[in-house]
Amino acid sequence: MSELLIQGQGLNTYYGASHILRGIDFRVARGETIGLMGRNGMGKSTLLKTLMGIVPARDGDVFIKGQRMNGRPTYEAAQLGVAYVPEGRGIFGNLSVVENLQMAARAGTQGQRDWTYERVLETFPRLKERLQHGGQQLSGGEQQMLTIGRALMTNPDVLILDEATEGLAPLIAREIWRMCNVIKDSGISAIIVDKNWKHVTQITDRNVILVKGQVVFEGSSQALHDDPSVLTQHLGV
């Protein structure tokens, strides 16, 4: 079995009195690309934040590369090679494109420097045209490219991408999907959240569907395509 990079066991997460995640088991193996799906409000972002330590689980355990992360700060997850692209992007609007990228540059956990400043700009030529623009001057699609590029500058082992193409024009969304394929081909593990299940399943090895904080489906993209009733029932498509 491939090395488990992220593992959540029996995760129960609350916002106040609201019980959001209900006994979730979740794993990411090295080199694996996973689609995390579900309607709005079903717990996808909460699961990602729980894995990153942004929202603590009340019960259950989170392991990154075998290290128990409960109660540990989010930056330690990053130090172990997990890069997180949150919904809403989270770029530094007062920094230029160059500064956003260079402030994140570092070698990966094995000393790898596969993703350099030059490679990111080759991958996102649109950013190369806007190097001195402030983050707040970029379009939504450009901001998403910058956020992904910044995450890649950390040379991660796992990239978490929440709402990969939400609100983006179709032409820009296609560019993001192309980038997801590049990431997969480079060997980086990934968790991708997006409403476009057709694009997600073209990339992913395995998919997990959440309903009301519980896993209701886990299987290959082919298995999902072979059973349209799952999509109809749980995703409304």
N, C-alpha and C positions, 0 to 999 in steps of 0.2 A: 504494500500500500504506500502511496506517495506520502511524503512528509506533510503533516497537518501544520499549516501556518497559523490559522485562527480556528478556535473551537469554543463554542458556547454550549453549556450544558444546563438544562433545566432553568432557563432564564425567566424570571418573573420581574417585570419592571413596572413601576407605578409613577404616575404624575399626581401627587397628592393622594386622594382616595381612589383615583381612577386606575384600574388594573389594566395596563396596556399590553404587555407581553405575558403570555400564559404558558409557562413551561416549555419554552422553545429550545430545541437542540439545533445547532447550526455549525457547519464546518467549511473550511476552505483549505484545499490541498495545494501544494506547490504546483504552479503551472495551470491551475484550474480557473476557468472563467464561469461565474455563476450569475444568473439572472434572478433578481429578487423582485417579485411581482405582488400585486394586490391593489384593490381599489384604494382611494384616498382614505386615510384615517385607520388603516388596518395594522399599522405598527412597523412599517418598513423603515422609516427614518429613525424611529425609536430603537429598533434593533441595531442599526448601524451606530447610533450614538452610545448604546450600551456596550457594544464591542469595543468602541474607542475609549470608554471610560468617561464620556461626557455626561451621560446619565447613568447613575449606578443601578445595578440590579439589586433588588431587595433579597432575592433568592437566586441560587445558581452560581455558576462559575464561568469566567472567561479566561482562556489560555491563549497566549500568542507565543508560538514556537516553544510550546511546552511550559512557559512561565505563567503562573497564575497572576492575573492582572487585577483582581478585585481590590478596590481601594487605592490603586496606584494611579498617578496623574496621567493625563492623556499624552503628554509629551514622551512618556516612556514607551507607549505604543508606537509613536513615530520613530523613536530611536531603534525599535526592533524591526523597522522596515515597513510599517503600514502608513500609506499616504491616503488622506481623506479629502475628497472634493465634495464639500457640503452643498445641499440645496441652497441656492442664493449666492453661491460662488465664494464669497468671503475674500475677495482680493483687497489689496491695500490701495484705496482710491487716490491717496496723496503721493503714491510712489509711481514712478514711470514703469513702463513695460520692462525695461532693462533691470531696474532695481527690484521689481517683483520677482524676476527670475533669478537674479544673482544672489539675492538674500537667502534663497532656499538651496543653493548649490552645495552638495556634499556627496561624498562617496557613500555607497550602499553598505549594508551590513557585512558583506564579504569583500569590501574594498573596491567593488565594481564602480566604474564611472562610464557606463554605457551611454547614459543620457547626459550629454554636455550641452552647454549653452548653444553651441553651433548646431547640434543635432535637433534641438527643440525648434530653433528658428527655421531649419530646413523642413521640419515636419509641419510647422505652422507658418508658411510664408507671409500670411496676412499680418502676423505679429512683427515680422521683420520690417514691414513698411511703417510700423507705428512705434518704434523703439522708444522715442522720447515722449510719447503721449502718456499722460497720467491715466491711471486705472479708471478714473471716473469719466474719462473722455472716450472710452471704448464702447462699442455697441455691446448688447447682451451676448451675442455670439462670440465676439472677440474676447470679452471677459471670461467666457467659458473656456476658450482656447488657452487663455493666459493661466487660468486656474489649473487646468490639466497640465500645461507645460511646467508650471511651478512645482506641481506634485512630482512630475517625472524628474525634475532636477535633483530630487532627493534620492534618485536611483532606488526606488522602493522594491520590495518583494511582493507587496500586495497594494493594489490601487482600488480604493472604494469611491465609486462615482454615483452620487445621489441625484436623481432627476437629470440624467445626462443631457437631454435635448429640450427640456421644458421651456416653452415660450420662444423657441428659436425658429427662424425662417427655414423653410425646407432645404434650401441650398446650404445653409450653415449646418443644419442637422446632419445632412449627408457627410459633411466634413468631419463632424464629431464621430459618426459611425465608422468612417474610414480610420480615424485615429484609434478607435477601440480595437479594430482589427490589427493595427500596427502594434498596439500594446500586447494583445494576445500573442501575436507572432514573435514578439520579443521575449516571451517566457514569463512575463510578469503575471501573477495571479490577479484576478479582478472580481469585484462584486459590482454589478451594474443594476441600477434602479432606473426604469423608464416606463412610460405608459405604452410605448410602441412595442408590443410583444413580438411582432413579426421581425423587427430589426434586432431586438434583443436575442431572440432564439436563433438567428443566423450566426451569432457570435458565440453564444454560451455552450458550455459542455453540459451544464446541469442547471435546473431552474427550481426555485422554491416559491410557492404561493402562500401568502398569509391572508387569513380571514379572522378579524377580531383578535389579533395577537396570537393566533395559533397557526401552525403549519398544516395546510390541508392538501398540499401536493408537493412532492419532491421527485424529480426525475429528469431524464434527458430531454433535449429539445425535440427529438423525434417522437418520444412518448407523448409529449404535449400536443404535437401536431396530429398524432394518431387518435387522440381522444378530444375532439372539439367540444364535447359536453363540459369538460373541465374549464375551458376558456369561457364558455357561455355562462356557466354557473358562478364562477368565481371572479371573472374579469369583466363580464358583461359584454363580450364581443362575439 
